[in-house]
Amino acid sequence: MLALKPPSGYYHSVKWGWYKIGISFVRQLLLLPVFILSVGKEGYALWLILVTIVTLINAISVGHLHYSSNLINLTYHQQDKKAELAQLMGKIFGSGVFLIVLQLVVGAVVSYMPFLSGISKLSVFYLESHHARLGLLFLLIAKILSLYTNSFFLRLFEPFNKIKQTLKWQVGSDLLDLLLTAVSIYVTGNLLVTCIVILAGNIIWSIIAITYVKSHVWFLGLKITYNKHDAFKFLKSSSLLNASFGIEKFFESGLNLVVVQAFSASVLPIFTTSRTMINLFYRICNSLLLPLFPDVQKQFSNGNHAYIIKITKRYWSISGGILIICITLGLPLVPYIYSYWTKDKIEFNNSIISLLFIAVLFQNFAIIVTEFFKKTNFSRQILLYNILKSSITIIAIIFFGKIKYYDGMGVALLAGELFSMFYILACFKSIFNNDRKIYLYLLPVFLFCISMGLYLEIQNYLLFALINAVAVVFSIVKFKPLAVT
């Protein structure tokens, strides 16, 4: 019997993951009021739209970079890895150049002012007065640099089981971006200048980070060559995962544009602020998850499926209990935090917030399975998962937009997370021939759904806390010492 225990350096990695969460929390806490005070609610809405567009353009290569990093991690644990890695790096670099050029071309097309006006539902005059076109292009170049540095080069530490190094540098990148954005918009009150400052900072940071990686990752020193045929063949092999990540990024950020079209630009700050606030709870558990995956990839490569199943069940027990405790304790404070955070400039919607809390629990339950499929290049399953989640959510938002039911934004997100979660669990069961008992781990989540529904109806916090206490006890019971044979 082999005891199931975290991989070497796990707790140090989690610590840096918590630092990332802390920076993300400060970012959301700080940037919203700074933007509102500097450029107003309308200027903040424009900033959100520019960031959303850039994120969607970046999605052209996000899945490709993850596919590439996964192959490097898996190849590193095989025989004759030196020749394999040199050939693989050539394919990655060749295909990467093509995708960077494609992003720049798409950015140039989208920044065409009438097109940008149609997407944002803002007038051409307003966009021109804020130099939205140039701001979009500068921000796009900055985020391309950040994406390739953080999602590829810094991940090259992972095959050596040094994910702590990856997280440390990513924390530095997040902190720099936060400081540059907050200081520049506060000092200048100008979106264009802010985008230029972010670009300059990313250029300097990327040069420093890539130079450091090259000095510590030996296979970057190999003779790397590539040709167009191999590059395009590699693009084809990564296309499913790339499409999947593109849809996922649209779900994460592109929904902003759907909300703008279904409702109006004025509703967008309510939607994004509510999602952002709830996602902070989700990120707490996500920090426990990501440092596990270099070792999970290794165990999967070696055929140790029992390890993967048991660590998945352990994550469900621990993370579910943590989330329910955090939400239960934090719920009474949410309206006050929201009011202080937004300076009472953005409306608080209790129904949307409550529905998003439920959605986050379903999302958290699915995340370890989806991360496993991503990290092992099960592209078809992830693609269908993201198509299902995005389609349900978008259709629901459009429907509720037609009838002007604003709470429907929360219902739409909950529906997408719920149905896609059941799909990805079915995929997990079919691959590992797992038993039906995995659905028992969902019981605390459904108890939380009941408690939140009752709380919305009768506003009895004591009953809400009591039911959630039962859910947490069940999570603790399911969390017990495990062993892998």
PyMOL commands that set and color helices and strands:
alter all, ss='L'
color gray80, all
select helices_A, chain A and resi 10-76+81-110+113-120+124-129+132-151+153-160+163-188+191-216+218-221+228-237+239-262+265-301+305-342+350-375+379-402+408-432+436-458+461-478
alter helices_A, ss='H'
color red, helices_A
select strands_A, chain A and resi 2-3+483-484
alter strands_A, ss='S'
color yellow, strands_A
deselect
rebuild
show_as cartoon
